[in-house]
Amino acid sequence: MQAQNVEEYKAIRDELARVRSCITSYVSFVVLGSGPAFAFLAGKTSDKPSYVAMGFAAILLAILTTLVLFLLSYKFTSHNRYAGYSKLLTHERFSSTIIGRNKIFFWEICVDKLRATDSNPKRWQTFLNYCGENRKYIPEIPDLRLLVERFSGPHPTKDKCAWIRGWWLLLSWSRENSGSWKLPLYIARIFGTLVVAYVVFAVIFLLRSVRHRDFGSEHYALLSLFPVLLALWMMFITKLFRQVRGSEKVEAFCRKFTPFRIMLLRELDANVKYSLIGASLSEKDDPVSMKKAVKNRGKGAAVGK
């Protein structure tokens, strides 16, 4: 690893450990709390309570569980962002007569620039133009734009049809080849199982209230919560796909941070020499970009001759 990156790498790994600890605490809280909730709901199925009230309790527990999952989703993105940045710190190499061996901390600046670029179409286009011009001063990375274009911007093409592909990813129990951290997928399945159980209880209580001819306006309010729950899961599934296979996976953040690191290093030294060692761009991971990169390298070599 570059000597200037060691202290920043250690700080990022410490933050990464705290994020993982927080995720574990959230999951433990929900899983342990679901036991008494299930016991309570199951006990009421044999009694004669207010079935509508119990149905509300079950569906609200499902919504509450989903909202906790949204908090975890935010932590998943933070984890991938930290992991992607730390991965870049281990891959990059640079040499400069001006920078020397002083410690460099670019994390906050890089995150601010990334957020501004991904949310603003004009800044994103400027960002892509900068990446396209990098061959002038970073010949070791001739296709930087291809590395980041599909993963960045307000609407990354890597996230196309994310909500459909996300459902398939969640429901498919075959071996995943996501190339990223798989814990979000496993936790989503655990929480999904809990939510389905709560929904089953809600449907049971709803049907029993109808059977006892206890149907009124409150039933419509109860039924209206089912589309709300479905909408929340549609939003989460879209985010889940981005985190596991799309624009927010570890590899994606590693790529997207690269231009900002180059940009900031060049502000310190315009003649800095930058390269990536062992960068994980393979044809299996990104076949379109890899084929274009090989083609462009061939053209560059021909021009050089």
N, C-alpha and C positions, 0 to 999 in steps of 0.2 A: 504493500500500500504506500501511496505517496506520503512522505513524512509530514507534510503540511496538513493532511487530512485526518491524522490519527485522533486528535482530541475531539474534533467534530464527530467522527465516526463513533467514538465512545459515548458521547452525549446523545446521539441519535439512538444508539442501541439501548441506552438506559430508558429513554422515552418509549421505545418499542416494548420493553419489558413491562412498563407501567400500563400501557394500553392493553396488553395481553392479560395482565392481572385484573384489570377493570372488566374485561369481557368475561373472564371466568366468574367473577363475582356476580355479574348480571345474570348469567346463565344459571348459576347455582340458586340464586334467589327465586327465579321463575320456576325452575324444575321442582325445588323443594316446596314451594308454595302451592304448586298444582295438586300435590297429594291431598292435603286437607280439603281443597276446593272440590276435587272429584268425589271424595268421600261424602261431603255435604250434599252435593247435587244427587249422587246416587241414592242417598238415604231418603231424599225428598220424593223420589220417583214412586215409592210405595206408600207414601202418605197422601193426604188430601190438602195440600197447601194451595195458595193462590198460584195456579199454574202459569198465569201470565207473568206474575212477579218473578217466578223461578226462571221462566224463559228469558226475561230481561237480564237476570243475574248471569245466566250462562253466556248469552251473547255479548254482554258487556265485559265479561272475563276474557272472551275471545278477542275483543277489540283492545282491551288493556294489554294482553299478551303481545298482540301485534305491534302496539305502540312501543313496548319495551324492545321489540325486535328492530324497530326503526332506530332507537338509540344505539343498539348494537351495530346496526348498519353504518351509522356515522363512525363508530369505532373501527369497523372493518376498513373503511376508506382511509382513516388516519393511519392504521397499521400498514396498509399497502403503500401509502405515501412515504412513511418513514423507511419501510423496507426497500422501496425502489431507490430512494435517495442514498441510503447506506450501500446498496449494491453498486450504484454509480461510483461512490467514493472508492470502492475496492477495485473497480475496473479502470479508472482513469489514470493516465500518466501525463505529466507536463514538466517542461523544463523552462527556466527563465533566469536570466542574470539579475533581474530587478526584484522579483518576488522573494528569492532566497528561501530560507527554511522557516519563515515565520508562519505561525498558525493561521489558518484561514477558516472563517465561519460564514458560510453563504446561505445557510438553511432558511432563515426568515425572509431574506431577499428573494430567493428562488421560489418559495411558496407564494409570496405576494405577486410575483411576476406571472407565475403559472395560473393563479386564480384570475388575474386580470385578463390574461390572454384567452383562457377558456370561456370567459363570459362575454367577451367583446369581439364581434366579427372583424372590425377594422384592425384591432390590435393583433388578432390572430393572423390576418393576412400579412401584416407587417412582419410578424414572427416567422411565417413561412418563407417570406422573401429573404429574411436574414439567414434562415437555414439553407436556402438555395444558393446563397452567395458564399457559404462557408468553404467551398473548394479553393477560394483564393488564398485562404490563410490556414486552413486545416486540411491539407491534402490527404492525411491518413484516414479521414472520414469523408469520402467523396459523395455520399448520398445521405446526408443528415436529414434532409427534408423528407425522404422516403421513410426514415426511421420513425418520424414523429407525426406525419400528416394525418394518418388514419386514426391516430389515438387522441388527437387534440382538437381544440375548437369547440364552439357551442354545440355542434351536432356531429360528433365523430362518426365516420362511416363504419368503424369497427363495432359501433353499438346499433347498427341497423336491425330493426325488428327485435330489439332487445327483450321486449315483454313476451313475445312468442317463444323465442329461443330460451328465455329464462325459465319458462314453465317446463319446457322439454328438459332442460338441464336439471331442474329440481326433481322432476318425476322420474327421470331415467336413473335406474340403479346400476347401470353398467359402469365399468371402470372409467373414471373421468381422466381426461388428458388436458387439463386446463393450463398447465404451465404456470400456475400461480398457487397462492395459499388456499387450501381447500376447506379450512375451518368454517368460513361463511356458509358454504353449501351444507355441511353437516349440521350446523346449528339451525339453519333454516328448516331442515327436515325435522329436527326435534321439535321446534316451535310449531311447525305446520301440523305435526301429529297432535300436539296439545290443542291447537285451535280447532282442528277437525273434531276432536272429542267434545269440546265445549259446544260446538255447533250441533252435534248430535244430541246432546242434552237439551239444547234450546228447541230443536225440532220435536223431541219427545214431549216436552212440556206444552208446546204449541198444539200438537195433535191431541193431547189429552184434554186441553181446555176446549178444543172444538168438539170432542166427543161428549163432553159434559154440557154442551150447548152454552158455554160461557164465552161467547164471542162478541166483542165490542170494538169500539174505536181504538182502544189500547193495543189491540192485536195488529192493527195497521201500523202503529208506531213501532211495534216489535219487528214486523216484517221489513220495515224501512231500514232497519239496522243491518240486515243481511247484505244489501248492495253496498253500504258503507264499508263493511268488512271486506267485501270483494275488491272494492276500489283501492283500499289500503294495500291489499296484497298485490294488486297489479303494479302499484308504485314500487313496492318493495322488490318484486320479481325483476323489474327493469333495472333497479339498482344492483341487485344480486348478480345479474349477468355482466354488468359493467365491471364489477369487482373480481369476478372469477375468470372471465374471458374477454372483456372489453377494454374500455378506455381507462379503467381504474384498477387494473390488476398491477402486480408488482413490476412486471416487465414494462408495462406502459409508462408508469411513473419514472422508471429508470431512463427510458428514452426521452420523455418530455423534459426532464430536468437537464439533460445533456446540453442543449443549446444555451440555457441560462448560465450554466457553469462556465461554458466557453466565453460567453459574453462578458461575464464579470471578471474572469481571468484576463481577458484582453483589455479591460479597462485599467487593470493594474499594469499590464505589459502588452502592448500591441504586437510584439514579436514572440509571444509565448508559443511554444511548440506543444501541441496537445494530441493525444491519441488514446484509444481505448484498448485495453488488454483483455482478451477473453470475452469480448462482448457476446451476449447470447442471442445473436440474430442468426437463425438457421432457416433453411428452406422449409422445414416442417412447421416452424413457428410462424413464419411470414413469407409464404412462397412468392407472392406477387412482388413485394419489395425486394426480396433476395434476387429474383431473376432480373429485375430492372437494375439493381445495383451491379450485378455481374456484367450486364450489357453496357452500362455507363462506364465501368472501369475499363472495359475493352476499348471503348471509343476514346477514352482519355489517354490510354497507352498508345493508340494509333496516332493521335494528334501529337503526342510527345515525340514520337519518332519522326 
